[in-house]
Amino acid sequence: MDLSNATWFKSSFSGSNGGNCVEVARINGEPGHAGLIAVRDSKDPDGPKLFFTPPEWDAFLSGAKAGEFG
């Protein structure tokens, strides 16, 4: 999948924690993949990416907000 035009975002909570962050991009216009959410390591932007459907991403965010992964 070509992600060269993806707009990547970091959480405003990432601050200056030494680069231990992930970046997130919503995939738009990519045939067969529109609407997916891509996640990558900010220290390795050319490395592997994880892809989530919107319901999977919503479930992850809900769990993170509820402290399920702490």
mmCIF file as Biopython writes it, N, C-alpha, C and O atoms, coordinates in Angstrom:
data_model
#
loop_
_atom_site.group_PDB
_atom_site.id
_atom_site.type_symbol
_atom_site.label_atom_id
_atom_site.label_alt_id
_atom_site.label_comp_id
_atom_site.label_asym_id
_atom_site.label_entity_id
_atom_site.label_seq_id
_atom_site.pdbx_PDB_ins_code
_atom_site.Cartn_x
_atom_site.Cartn_y
_atom_site.Cartn_z
_atom_site.occupancy
_atom_site.B_iso_or_equiv
_atom_site.auth_seq_id
_atom_site.auth_asym_id
_atom_site.pdbx_PDB_model_num
ATOM 1   N N  . MET A ? 1  ? 0.856   -1.177 0.000  1.0 0.0 1  A 1 
ATOM 2   C CA . MET A ? 1  ? 0.000   0.000  0.000  1.0 0.0 1  A 1 
ATOM 3   C C  . MET A ? 1  ? 0.899   1.235  0.000  1.0 0.0 1  A 1 
ATOM 4   O O  . MET A ? 1  ? 1.856   1.318  0.770  1.0 0.0 1  A 1 
ATOM 5   N N  . ASP A ? 2  ? 0.586   2.176  -0.856 1.0 0.0 2  A 1 
ATOM 6   C CA . ASP A ? 2  ? 1.356   3.413  -0.961 1.0 0.0 2  A 1 
ATOM 7   C C  . ASP A ? 2  ? 0.875   4.410  0.096  1.0 0.0 2  A 1 
ATOM 8   O O  . ASP A ? 2  ? -0.255  4.895  0.035  1.0 0.0 2  A 1 
ATOM 9   N N  . LEU A ? 3  ? 1.734   4.706  1.051  1.0 0.0 3  A 1 
ATOM 10  C CA . LEU A ? 3  ? 1.399   5.658  2.115  1.0 0.0 3  A 1 
ATOM 11  C C  . LEU A ? 3  ? 2.208   6.946  1.985  1.0 0.0 3  A 1 
ATOM 12  O O  . LEU A ? 3  ? 2.304   7.719  2.938  1.0 0.0 3  A 1 
ATOM 13  N N  . SER A ? 4  ? 2.788   7.176  0.808  1.0 0.0 4  A 1 
ATOM 14  C CA . SER A ? 4  ? 3.639   8.349  0.631  1.0 0.0 4  A 1 
ATOM 15  C C  . SER A ? 4  ? 2.870   9.661  0.775  1.0 0.0 4  A 1 
ATOM 16  O O  . SER A ? 4  ? 3.470   10.684 1.106  1.0 0.0 4  A 1 
ATOM 17  N N  . ASN A ? 5  ? 1.569   9.658  0.536  1.0 0.0 5  A 1 
ATOM 18  C CA . ASN A ? 5  ? 0.771   10.876 0.676  1.0 0.0 5  A 1 
ATOM 19  C C  . ASN A ? 5  ? -0.022  10.921 1.982  1.0 0.0 5  A 1 
ATOM 20  O O  . ASN A ? 5  ? -0.826  11.830 2.192  1.0 0.0 5  A 1 
ATOM 21  N N  . ALA A ? 6  ? 0.201   9.951  2.848  1.0 0.0 6  A 1 
ATOM 22  C CA . ALA A ? 6  ? -0.530  9.920  4.119  1.0 0.0 6  A 1 
ATOM 23  C C  . ALA A ? 6  ? -0.084  11.084 5.006  1.0 0.0 6  A 1 
ATOM 24  O O  . ALA A ? 6  ? 1.084   11.473 5.003  1.0 0.0 6  A 1 
ATOM 25  N N  . THR A ? 7  ? -1.028  11.624 5.755  1.0 0.0 7  A 1 
ATOM 26  C CA . THR A ? 7  ? -0.726  12.663 6.736  1.0 0.0 7  A 1 
ATOM 27  C C  . THR A ? 7  ? -0.692  11.993 8.104  1.0 0.0 7  A 1 
ATOM 28  O O  . THR A ? 7  ? -1.715  11.518 8.597  1.0 0.0 7  A 1 
ATOM 29  N N  . TRP A ? 8  ? 0.485   11.959 8.710  1.0 0.0 8  A 1 
ATOM 30  C CA . TRP A ? 8  ? 0.692   11.282 9.988  1.0 0.0 8  A 1 
ATOM 31  C C  . TRP A ? 8  ? 0.562   12.271 11.138 1.0 0.0 8  A 1 
ATOM 32  O O  . TRP A ? 8  ? 0.993   13.420 11.042 1.0 0.0 8  A 1 
ATOM 33  N N  . PHE A ? 9  ? -0.041  11.803 12.227 1.0 0.0 9  A 1 
ATOM 34  C CA . PHE A ? 9  ? -0.268  12.629 13.414 1.0 0.0 9  A 1 
ATOM 35  C C  . PHE A ? 9  ? 0.288   11.931 14.637 1.0 0.0 9  A 1 
ATOM 36  O O  . PHE A ? 9  ? 0.248   10.706 14.743 1.0 0.0 9  A 1 
ATOM 37  N N  . LYS A ? 10 ? 0.811   12.730 15.565 1.0 0.0 10 A 1 
ATOM 38  C CA . LYS A ? 10 ? 1.232   12.235 16.869 1.0 0.0 10 A 1 
ATOM 39  C C  . LYS A ? 10 ? 0.290   12.793 17.913 1.0 0.0 10 A 1 
ATOM 40  O O  . LYS A ? 10 ? -0.234  13.897 17.757 1.0 0.0 10 A 1 
ATOM 41  N N  . SER A ? 11 ? 0.074   12.046 18.964 1.0 0.0 11 A 1 
ATOM 42  C CA . SER A ? 11 ? -0.784  12.507 20.056 1.0 0.0 11 A 1 
ATOM 43  C C  . SER A ? 11 ? -0.209  13.771 20.682 1.0 0.0 11 A 1 
ATOM 44  O O  . SER A ? 11 ? 1.006   13.931 20.793 1.0 0.0 11 A 1 
ATOM 45  N N  . SER A ? 12 ? -1.099  14.654 21.085 1.0 0.0 12 A 1 
ATOM 46  C CA . SER A ? 12 ? -0.647  15.850 21.807 1.0 0.0 12 A 1 
ATOM 47  C C  . SER A ? 12 ? -0.077  15.469 23.171 1.0 0.0 12 A 1 
ATOM 48  O O  . SER A ? 12 ? 0.617   16.275 23.792 1.0 0.0 12 A 1 
ATOM 49  N N  . PHE A ? 13 ? -0.356  14.256 23.647 1.0 0.0 13 A 1 
ATOM 50  C CA . PHE A ? 13 ? 0.178   13.783 24.920 1.0 0.0 13 A 1 
ATOM 51  C C  . PHE A ? 13 ? 1.606   13.266 24.792 1.0 0.0 13 A 1 
ATOM 52  O O  . PHE A ? 13 ? 2.248   12.984 25.804 1.0 0.0 13 A 1 
ATOM 53  N N  . SER A ? 14 ? 2.121   13.134 23.558 1.0 0.0 14 A 1 
ATOM 54  C CA . SER A ? 14 ? 3.452   12.557 23.382 1.0 0.0 14 A 1 
ATOM 55  C C  . SER A ? 14 ? 4.546   13.482 23.901 1.0 0.0 14 A 1 
ATOM 56  O O  . SER A ? 14 ? 5.580   13.006 24.370 1.0 0.0 14 A 1 
ATOM 57  N N  . GLY A ? 15 ? 4.337   14.791 23.827 1.0 0.0 15 A 1 
ATOM 58  C CA . GLY A ? 15 ? 5.269   15.751 24.410 1.0 0.0 15 A 1 
ATOM 59  C C  . GLY A ? 15 ? 6.706   15.500 24.021 1.0 0.0 15 A 1 
ATOM 60  O O  . GLY A ? 15 ? 7.009   15.224 22.860 1.0 0.0 15 A 1 
ATOM 61  N N  . SER A ? 16 ? 7.587   15.596 24.993 1.0 0.0 16 A 1 
ATOM 62  C CA . SER A ? 16 ? 9.023   15.405 24.750 1.0 0.0 16 A 1 
ATOM 63  C C  . SER A ? 16 ? 9.514   14.195 25.532 1.0 0.0 16 A 1 
ATOM 64  O O  . SER A ? 16 ? 10.380  14.312 26.399 1.0 0.0 16 A 1 
ATOM 65  N N  . ASN A ? 17 ? 8.958   13.047 25.223 1.0 0.0 17 A 1 
ATOM 66  C CA . ASN A ? 17 ? 9.285   11.834 25.980 1.0 0.0 17 A 1 
ATOM 67  C C  . ASN A ? 17 ? 10.421  11.032 25.355 1.0 0.0 17 A 1 
ATOM 68  O O  . ASN A ? 17 ? 10.504  9.822  25.561 1.0 0.0 17 A 1 
ATOM 69  N N  . GLY A ? 18 ? 11.285  11.679 24.605 1.0 0.0 18 A 1 
ATOM 70  C CA . GLY A ? 18 ? 12.428  10.976 24.051 1.0 0.0 18 A 1 
ATOM 71  C C  . GLY A ? 18 ? 12.123  10.219 22.781 1.0 0.0 18 A 1 
ATOM 72  O O  . GLY A ? 18 ? 12.910  9.363  22.376 1.0 0.0 18 A 1 
ATOM 73  N N  . GLY A ? 19 ? 11.018  10.503 22.147 1.0 0.0 19 A 1 
ATOM 74  C CA . GLY A ? 19 ? 10.721  9.872  20.868 1.0 0.0 19 A 1 
ATOM 75  C C  . GLY A ? 19 ? 9.995   8.554  20.946 1.0 0.0 19 A 1 
ATOM 76  O O  . GLY A ? 19 ? 9.864   7.874  19.929 1.0 0.0 19 A 1 
ATOM 77  N N  . ASN A ? 20 ? 9.518   8.164  22.108 1.0 0.0 20 A 1 
ATOM 78  C CA . ASN A ? 20 ? 8.782   6.909  22.240 1.0 0.0 20 A 1 
ATOM 79  C C  . ASN A ? 20 ? 7.327   7.120  21.885 1.0 0.0 20 A 1 
ATOM 80  O O  . ASN A ? 20 ? 6.455   7.095  22.753 1.0 0.0 20 A 1 
ATOM 81  N N  . CYS A ? 21 ? 7.066   7.331  20.601 1.0 0.0 21 A 1 
ATOM 82  C CA . CYS A ? 21 ? 5.726   7.681  20.161 1.0 0.0 21 A 1 
ATOM 83  C C  . CYS A ? 21 ? 5.310   6.824  18.975 1.0 0.0 21 A 1 
ATOM 84  O O  . CYS A ? 21 ? 6.138   6.229  18.284 1.0 0.0 21 A 1 
ATOM 85  N N  . VAL A ? 22 ? 4.038   6.783  18.769 1.0 0.0 22 A 1 
ATOM 86  C CA . VAL A ? 22 ? 3.502   6.223  17.534 1.0 0.0 22 A 1 
ATOM 87  C C  . VAL A ? 22 ? 2.826   7.361  16.775 1.0 0.0 22 A 1 
ATOM 88  O O  . VAL A ? 22 ? 2.416   8.365  17.357 1.0 0.0 22 A 1 
ATOM 89  N N  . GLU A ? 23 ? 2.724   7.178  15.481 1.0 0.0 23 A 1 
ATOM 90  C CA . GLU A ? 23 ? 2.032   8.135  14.629 1.0 0.0 23 A 1 
ATOM 91  C C  . GLU A ? 23 ? 0.886   7.413  13.957 1.0 0.0 23 A 1 
ATOM 92  O O  . GLU A ? 23 ? 0.959   6.212  13.699 1.0 0.0 23 A 1 
ATOM 93  N N  . VAL A ? 24 ? -0.172  8.150  13.674 1.0 0.0 24 A 1 
ATOM 94  C CA . VAL A ? 24 ? -1.406  7.582  13.144 1.0 0.0 24 A 1 
ATOM 95  C C  . VAL A ? 24 ? -1.806  8.350  11.893 1.0 0.0 24 A 1 
ATOM 96  O O  . VAL A ? 24 ? -1.671  9.571  11.827 1.0 0.0 24 A 1 
ATOM 97  N N  . ALA A ? 25 ? -2.302  7.610  10.899 1.0 0.0 25 A 1 
ATOM 98  C CA . ALA A ? 25 ? -2.820  8.244  9.684  1.0 0.0 25 A 1 
ATOM 99  C C  . ALA A ? 25 ? -4.103  7.538  9.269  1.0 0.0 25 A 1 
ATOM 100 O O  . ALA A ? 25 ? -4.194  6.312  9.339  1.0 0.0 25 A 1 
ATOM 101 N N  . ARG A ? 26 ? -5.084  8.305  8.840  1.0 0.0 26 A 1 
ATOM 102 C CA . ARG A ? 26 ? -6.311  7.728  8.281  1.0 0.0 26 A 1 
ATOM 103 C C  . ARG A ? 26 ? -6.092  7.586  6.781  1.0 0.0 26 A 1 
ATOM 104 O O  . ARG A ? 26 ? -5.691  8.536  6.108  1.0 0.0 26 A 1 
ATOM 105 N N  . ILE A ? 27 ? -6.357  6.395  6.270  1.0 0.0 27 A 1 
ATOM 106 C CA . ILE A ? 27 ? -6.134  6.102  4.854  1.0 0.0 27 A 1 
ATOM 107 C C  . ILE A ? 27 ? -7.369  6.516  4.070  1.0 0.0 27 A 1 
ATOM 108 O O  . ILE A ? 27 ? -8.463  5.998  4.293  1.0 0.0 27 A 1 
ATOM 109 N N  . ASN A ? 28 ? -7.185  7.448  3.156  1.0 0.0 28 A 1 
ATOM 110 C CA . ASN A ? 28 ? -8.274  7.934  2.313  1.0 0.0 28 A 1 
ATOM 111 C C  . ASN A ? 28 ? -7.874  7.764  0.852  1.0 0.0 28 A 1 
ATOM 112 O O  . ASN A ? 28 ? -6.734  8.037  0.477  1.0 0.0 28 A 1 
ATOM 113 N N  . GLY A ? 29 ? -8.801  7.320  0.047  1.0 0.0 29 A 1 
ATOM 114 C CA . GLY A ? 29 ? -8.568  7.263  -1.383 1.0 0.0 29 A 1 
ATOM 115 C C  . GLY A ? 29 ? -7.746  6.095  -1.868 1.0 0.0 29 A 1 
ATOM 116 O O  . GLY A ? 29 ? -7.547  5.963  -3.076 1.0 0.0 29 A 1 
ATOM 117 N N  . GLU A ? 30 ? -7.261  5.246  -0.997 1.0 0.0 30 A 1 
ATOM 118 C CA . GLU A ? 30 ? -6.491  4.078  -1.404 1.0 0.0 30 A 1 
ATOM 119 C C  . GLU A ? 30 ? -7.476  2.962  -1.734 1.0 0.0 30 A 1 
ATOM 120 O O  . GLU A ? 30 ? -8.151  2.468  -0.831 1.0 0.0 30 A 1 
ATOM 121 N N  . PRO A ? 31 ? -7.582  2.550  -2.987 1.0 0.0 31 A 1 
ATOM 122 C CA . PRO A ? 31 ? -8.587  1.538  -3.369 1.0 0.0 31 A 1 
ATOM 123 C C  . PRO A ? 31 ? -8.530  0.288  -2.486 1.0 0.0 31 A 1 
ATOM 124 O O  . PRO A ? 31 ? -7.472  -0.313 -2.301 1.0 0.0 31 A 1 
ATOM 125 N N  . GLY A ? 32 ? -9.680  -0.082 -1.954 1.0 0.0 32 A 1 
ATOM 126 C CA . GLY A ? 32 ? -9.781  -1.265 -1.110 1.0 0.0 32 A 1 
ATOM 127 C C  . GLY A ? 32 ? -9.348  -1.067 0.321  1.0 0.0 32 A 1 
ATOM 128 O O  . GLY A ? 32 ? -9.532  -1.957 1.152  1.0 0.0 32 A 1 
ATOM 129 N N  . HIS A ? 33 ? -8.771  0.089  0.628  1.0 0.0 33 A 1 
ATOM 130 C CA . HIS A ? 33 ? -8.260  0.316  1.982  1.0 0.0 33 A 1 
ATOM 131 C C  . HIS A ? 33 ? -8.776  1.611  2.596  1.0 0.0 33 A 1 
ATOM 132 O O  . HIS A ? 33 ? -8.388  1.961  3.711  1.0 0.0 33 A 1 
ATOM 133 N N  . ALA A ? 34 ? -9.637  2.322  1.891  1.0 0.0 34 A 1 
ATOM 134 C CA . ALA A ? 34 ? -10.131 3.609  2.392  1.0 0.0 34 A 1 
ATOM 135 C C  . ALA A ? 34 ? -10.801 3.424  3.745  1.0 0.0 34 A 1 
ATOM 136 O O  . ALA A ? 34 ? -11.580 2.493  3.948  1.0 0.0 34 A 1 
ATOM 137 N N  . GLY A ? 35 ? -10.488 4.312  4.653  1.0 0.0 35 A 1 
ATOM 138 C CA . GLY A ? 35 ? -11.073 4.278  5.988  1.0 0.0 35 A 1 
ATOM 139 C C  . GLY A ? 35 ? -10.224 3.566  7.016  1.0 0.0 35 A 1 
ATOM 140 O O  . GLY A ? 35 ? -10.469 3.712  8.214  1.0 0.0 35 A 1 
ATOM 141 N N  . LEU A ? 36 ? -9.220  2.791  6.583  1.0 0.0 36 A 1 
ATOM 142 C CA . LEU A ? 36 ? -8.354  2.129  7.552  1.0 0.0 36 A 1 
ATOM 143 C C  . LEU A ? 36 ? -7.514  3.159  8.294  1.0 0.0 36 A 1 
ATOM 144 O O  . LEU A ? 36 ? -7.292  4.267  7.805  1.0 0.0 36 A 1 
ATOM 145 N N  . ILE A ? 37 ? -7.051  2.778  9.483  1.0 0.0 37 A 1 
ATOM 146 C CA . ILE A ? 37 ? -6.165  3.611  10.282 1.0 0.0 37 A 1 
ATOM 147 C C  . ILE A ? 37 ? -4.819  2.914  10.314 1.0 0.0 37 A 1 
ATOM 148 O O  . ILE A ? 37 ? -4.725  1.746  10.690 1.0 0.0 37 A 1 
ATOM 149 N N  . ALA A ? 38 ? -3.776  3.634  9.917  1.0 0.0 38 A 1 
ATOM 150 C CA . ALA A ? 38 ? -2.418  3.101  9.921  1.0 0.0 38 A 1 
ATOM 151 C C  . ALA A ? 38 ? -1.682  3.635  11.134 1.0 0.0 38 A 1 
ATOM 152 O O  . ALA A ? 38 ? -1.877  4.786  11.524 1.0 0.0 38 A 1 
ATOM 153 N N  . VAL A ? 39 ? -0.831  2.802  11.737 1.0 0.0 39 A 1 
ATOM 154 C CA . VAL A ? 39 ? -0.047  3.188  12.907 1.0 0.0 39 A 1 
ATOM 155 C C  . VAL A ? 39 ? 1.398   2.784  12.651 1.0 0.0 39 A 1 
ATOM 156 O O  . VAL A ? 39 ? 1.669   1.679  12.183 1.0 0.0 39 A 1 
ATOM 157 N N  . ARG A ? 40 ? 2.332   3.695  12.963 1.0 0.0 40 A 1 
ATOM 158 C CA . ARG A ? 40 ? 3.754   3.397  12.793 1.0 0.0 40 A 1 
ATOM 159 C C  . ARG A ? 40 ? 4.548   3.943  13.973 1.0 0.0 40 A 1 
ATOM 160 O O  . ARG A ? 40 ? 4.074   4.805  14.713 1.0 0.0 40 A 1 
ATOM 161 N N  . ASP A ? 41 ? 5.753   3.433  14.134 1.0 0.0 41 A 1 
ATOM 162 C CA . ASP A ? 41 ? 6.689   3.901  15.154 1.0 0.0 41 A 1 
ATOM 163 C C  . ASP A ? 41 ? 7.318   5.194  14.652 1.0 0.0 41 A 1 
ATOM 164 O O  . ASP A ? 41 ? 7.874   5.220  13.554 1.0 0.0 41 A 1 
ATOM 165 N N  . SER A ? 42 ? 7.239   6.258  15.430 1.0 0.0 42 A 1 
ATOM 166 C CA . SER A ? 42 ? 7.771   7.550  14.989 1.0 0.0 42 A 1 
ATOM 167 C C  . SER A ? 42 ? 9.285   7.510  14.785 1.0 0.0 42 A 1 
ATOM 168 O O  . SER A ? 42 ? 9.818   8.300  14.007 1.0 0.0 42 A 1 
ATOM 169 N N  . LYS A ? 43 ? 9.987   6.604  15.471 1.0 0.0 43 A 1 
ATOM 170 C CA . LYS A ? 43 ? 11.435  6.493  15.311 1.0 0.0 43 A 1 
ATOM 171 C C  . LYS A ? 43 ? 11.817  5.715  14.060 1.0 0.0 43 A 1 
ATOM 172 O O  . LYS A ? 43 ? 12.973  5.757  13.640 1.0 0.0 43 A 1 
ATOM 173 N N  . ASP A ? 44 ? 10.862  5.002  13.456 1.0 0.0 44 A 1 
ATOM 174 C CA . ASP A ? 44 ? 11.132  4.170  12.282 1.0 0.0 44 A 1 
ATOM 175 C C  . ASP A ? 44 ? 10.016  4.346  11.258 1.0 0.0 44 A 1 
ATOM 176 O O  . ASP A ? 44 ? 9.270   3.405  10.987 1.0 0.0 44 A 1 
ATOM 177 N N  . PRO A ? 45 ? 9.895   5.549  10.683 1.0 0.0 45 A 1 
ATOM 178 C CA . PRO A ? 45 ? 8.758   5.823  9.796  1.0 0.0 45 A 1 
ATOM 179 C C  . PRO A ? 45 ? 8.715   4.954  8.545  1.0 0.0 45 A 1 
ATOM 180 O O  . PRO A ? 45 ? 7.654   4.802  7.939  1.0 0.0 45 A 1 
ATOM 181 N N  . ASP A ? 46 ? 9.841   4.385  8.151  1.0 0.0 46 A 1 
ATOM 182 C CA . ASP A ? 46 ? 9.848   3.504  6.982  1.0 0.0 46 A 1 
ATOM 183 C C  . ASP A ? 46 ? 9.659   2.038  7.361  1.0 0.0 46 A 1 
ATOM 184 O O  . ASP A ? 46 ? 9.617   1.169  6.490  1.0 0.0 46 A 1 
ATOM 185 N N  . GLY A ? 47 ? 9.547   1.768  8.646  1.0 0.0 47 A 1 
ATOM 186 C CA . GLY A ? 47 ? 9.390   0.405  9.128  1.0 0.0 47 A 1 
ATOM 187 C C  . GLY A ? 47 ? 7.964   -0.106 8.971  1.0 0.0 47 A 1 
ATOM 188 O O  . GLY A ? 47 ? 7.158   0.494  8.259  1.0 0.0 47 A 1 
ATOM 189 N N  . PRO A ? 48 ? 7.657   -1.206 9.633  1.0 0.0 48 A 1 
ATOM 190 C CA . PRO A ? 48 ? 6.327   -1.810 9.506  1.0 0.0 48 A 1 
ATOM 191 C C  . PRO A ? 48 ? 5.215   -0.920 10.042 1.0 0.0 48 A 1 
ATOM 192 O O  . PRO A ? 48 ? 5.420   -0.096 10.934 1.0 0.0 48 A 1 
ATOM 193 N N  . LYS A ? 49 ? 4.049   -1.111 9.478  1.0 0.0 49 A 1 
ATOM 194 C CA . LYS A ? 49 ? 2.845   -0.395 9.916  1.0 0.0 49 A 1 
ATOM 195 C C  . LYS A ? 49 ? 1.795   -1.404 10.346 1.0 0.0 49 A 1 
ATOM 196 O O  . LYS A ? 49 ? 1.747   -2.523 9.835  1.0 0.0 49 A 1 
ATOM 197 N N  . LEU A ? 50 ? 0.967   -1.005 11.277 1.0 0.0 50 A 1 
ATOM 198 C CA . LEU A ? 50 ? -0.210  -1.782 11.665 1.0 0.0 50 A 1 
ATOM 199 C C  . LEU A ? 50 ? -1.425  -1.095 11.071 1.0 0.0 50 A 1 
ATOM 200 O O  . LEU A ? 50 ? -1.457  0.131  10.963 1.0 0.0 50 A 1 
ATOM 201 N N  . PHE A ? 51 ? -2.425  -1.874 10.688 1.0 0.0 51 A 1 
ATOM 202 C CA . PHE A ? 51 ? -3.641  -1.321 10.103 1.0 0.0 51 A 1 
ATOM 203 C C  . PHE A ? 51 ? -4.850  -1.795 10.894 1.0 0.0 51 A 1 
ATOM 204 O O  . PHE A ? 51 ? -4.951  -2.967 11.256 1.0 0.0 51 A 1 
ATOM 205 N N  . PHE A ? 52 ? -5.768  -0.864 11.156 1.0 0.0 52 A 1 
ATOM 206 C CA . PHE A ? 52 ? -6.968  -1.148 11.926 1.0 0.0 52 A 1 
ATOM 207 C C  . PHE A ? 52 ? -8.190  -0.660 11.162 1.0 0.0 52 A 1 
ATOM 208 O O  . PHE A ? 52 ? -8.135  0.349  10.458 1.0 0.0 52 A 1 
ATOM 209 N N  . THR A ? 53 ? -9.289  -1.386 11.307 1.0 0.0 53 A 1 
ATOM 210 C CA . THR A ? 53 ? -10.562 -0.883 10.809 1.0 0.0 53 A 1 
ATOM 211 C C  . THR A ? 53 ? -11.045 0.174  11.802 1.0 0.0 53 A 1 
ATOM 212 O O  . THR A ? 53 ? -10.583 0.196  12.942 1.0 0.0 53 A 1 
ATOM 213 N N  . PRO A ? 54 ? -11.956 1.042  11.396 1.0 0.0 54 A 1 
ATOM 214 C CA . PRO A ? 54 ? -12.462 2.035  12.357 1.0 0.0 54 A 1 
ATOM 215 C C  . PRO A ? 54 ? -13.032 1.420  13.642 1.0 0.0 54 A 1 
ATOM 216 O O  . PRO A ? 54 ? -12.750 1.942  14.720 1.0 0.0 54 A 1 
ATOM 217 N N  . PRO A ? 55 ? -13.828 0.326  13.581 1.0 0.0 55 A 1 
ATOM 218 C CA . PRO A ? 55 ? -14.302 -0.251 14.848 1.0 0.0 55 A 1 
ATOM 219 C C  . PRO A ? 55 ? -13.166 -0.798 15.723 1.0 0.0 55 A 1 
ATOM 220 O O  . PRO A ? 55 ? -13.220 -0.681 16.947 1.0 0.0 55 A 1 
ATOM 221 N N  . GLU A ? 56 ? -12.147 -1.390 15.107 1.0 0.0 56 A 1 
ATOM 222 C CA . GLU A ? 56 ? -11.001 -1.873 15.892 1.0 0.0 56 A 1 
ATOM 223 C C  . GLU A ? 56 ? -10.270 -0.710 16.556 1.0 0.0 56 A 1 
ATOM 224 O O  . GLU A ? 56 ? -9.883  -0.799 17.721 1.0 0.0 56 A 1 
ATOM 225 N N  . TRP A ? 57 ? -10.085 0.371  15.819 1.0 0.0 57 A 1 
ATOM 226 C CA . TRP A ? 57 ? -9.398  1.538  16.358 1.0 0.0 57 A 1 
ATOM 227 C C  . TRP A ? 57 ? -10.197 2.153  17.496 1.0 0.0 57 A 1 
ATOM 228 O O  . TRP A ? 57 ? -9.629  2.527  18.522 1.0 0.0 57 A 1 
ATOM 229 N N  . ASP A ? 58 ? -11.511 2.260  17.324 1.0 0.0 58 A 1 
ATOM 230 C CA . ASP A ? 58 ? -12.370 2.795  18.384 1.0 0.0 58 A 1 
ATOM 231 C C  . ASP A ? 58 ? -12.284 1.938  19.640 1.0 0.0 58 A 1 
ATOM 232 O O  . ASP A ? 58 ? -12.237 2.466  20.751 1.0 0.0 58 A 1 
ATOM 233 N N  . ALA A ? 59 ? -12.265 0.614  19.468 1.0 0.0 59 A 1 
ATOM 234 C CA . ALA A ? 59 ? -12.159 -0.293 20.613 1.0 0.0 59 A 1 
ATOM 235 C C  . ALA A ? 59 ? -10.813 -0.110 21.317 1.0 0.0 59 A 1 
ATOM 236 O O  . ALA A ? 59 ? -10.752 -0.104 22.546 1.0 0.0 59 A 1 
ATOM 237 N N  . PHE A ? 60 ? -9.740  0.041  20.545 1.0 0.0 60 A 1 
ATOM 238 C CA . PHE A ? 60 ? -8.428  0.272  21.135 1.0 0.0 60 A 1 
ATOM 239 C C  . PHE A ? 60 ? -8.406  1.577  21.928 1.0 0.0 60 A 1 
ATOM 240 O O  . PHE A ? 60 ? -7.949  1.607  23.071 1.0 0.0 60 A 1 
ATOM 241 N N  . LEU A ? 61 ? -8.900  2.653  21.318 1.0 0.0 61 A 1 
ATOM 242 C CA . LEU A ? 61 ? -8.916  3.940  22.016 1.0 0.0 61 A 1 
ATOM 243 C C  . LEU A ? 61 ? -9.751  3.892  23.287 1.0 0.0 61 A 1 
ATOM 244 O O  . LEU A ? 61 ? -9.358  4.452  24.310 1.0 0.0 61 A 1 
ATOM 245 N N  . SER A ? 62 ? -10.893 3.231  23.231 1.0 0.0 62 A 1 
ATOM 246 C CA . SER A ? 62 ? -11.730 3.103  24.428 1.0 0.0 62 A 1 
ATOM 247 C C  . SER A ? 62 ? -10.997 2.354  25.526 1.0 0.0 62 A 1 
ATOM 248 O O  . SER A ? 62 ? -11.043 2.746  26.692 1.0 0.0 62 A 1 
ATOM 249 N N  . GLY A ? 63 ? -10.319 1.273  25.152 1.0 0.0 63 A 1 
ATOM 250 C CA . GLY A ? 63 ? -9.547  0.508  26.132 1.0 0.0 63 A 1 
ATOM 251 C C  . GLY A ? 63 ? -8.400  1.316  26.720 1.0 0.0 63 A 1 
ATOM 252 O O  . GLY A ? 63 ? -8.140  1.245  27.921 1.0 0.0 63 A 1 
ATOM 253 N N  . ALA A ? 64 ? -7.717  2.082  25.882 1.0 0.0 64 A 1 
ATOM 254 C CA . ALA A ? 64 ? -6.611  2.902  26.373 1.0 0.0 64 A 1 
ATOM 255 C C  . ALA A ? 64 ? -7.116  3.969  27.339 1.0 0.0 64 A 1 
ATOM 256 O O  . ALA A ? 64 ? -6.504  4.208  28.380 1.0 0.0 64 A 1 
ATOM 257 N N  . LYS A ? 65 ? -8.222  4.605  26.998 1.0 0.0 65 A 1 
ATOM 258 C CA . LYS A ? 65 ? -8.800  5.642  27.861 1.0 0.0 65 A 1 
ATOM 259 C C  . LYS A ? 65 ? -9.274  5.064  29.185 1.0 0.0 65 A 1 
ATOM 260 O O  . LYS A ? 65 ? -9.261  5.750  30.207 1.0 0.0 65 A 1 
ATOM 261 N N  . ALA A ? 66 ? -9.694  3.796  29.166 1.0 0.0 66 A 1 
ATOM 262 C CA . ALA A ? 66 ? -10.177 3.142  30.388 1.0 0.0 66 A 1 
ATOM 263 C C  . ALA A ? 66 ? -9.051  2.532  31.209 1.0 0.0 66 A 1 
ATOM 264 O O  . ALA A ? 66 ? -9.295  1.961  32.271 1.0 0.0 66 A 1 
ATOM 265 N N  . GLY A ? 67 ? -7.808  2.650  30.720 1.0 0.0 67 A 1 
ATOM 266 C CA . GLY A ? 67 ? -6.668  2.118  31.458 1.0 0.0 67 A 1 
ATOM 267 C C  . GLY A ? 67 ? -6.494  0.614  31.358 1.0 0.0 67 A 1 
ATOM 268 O O  . GLY A ? 67 ? -5.846  0.011  32.213 1.0 0.0 67 A 1 
ATOM 269 N N  . GLU A ? 68 ? -7.055  0.000  30.339 1.0 0.0 68 A 1 
ATOM 270 C CA . GLU A ? 68 ? -6.996  -1.455 30.208 1.0 0.0 68 A 1 
ATOM 271 C C  . GLU A ? 68 ? -5.597  -1.970 29.847 1.0 0.0 68 A 1 
ATOM 272 O O  . GLU A ? 68 ? -5.341  -3.166 29.981 1.0 0.0 68 A 1 
ATOM 273 N N  . PHE A ? 69 ? -4.700  -1.110 29.400 1.0 0.0 69 A 1 
ATOM 274 C CA . PHE A ? 69 ? -3.404  -1.570 28.944 1.0 0.0 69 A 1 
ATOM 275 C C  . PHE A ? 69 ? -2.279  -1.105 29.849 1.0 0.0 69 A 1 
ATOM 276 O O  . PHE A ? 69 ? -1.106  -1.233 29.497 1.0 0.0 69 A 1 
ATOM 277 N N  . GLY A ? 70 ? -2.622  -0.566 31.011 1.0 0.0 70 A 1 
ATOM 278 C CA . GLY A ? 70 ? -1.648  0.036  31.901 1.0 0.0 70 A 1 
ATOM 279 C C  . GLY A ? 70 ? -0.829  -0.938 32.644 1.0 0.0 70 A 1 
ATOM 280 O O  . GLY A ? 70 ? 0.032   -0.547 33.431 1.0 0.0 70 A 1 
#
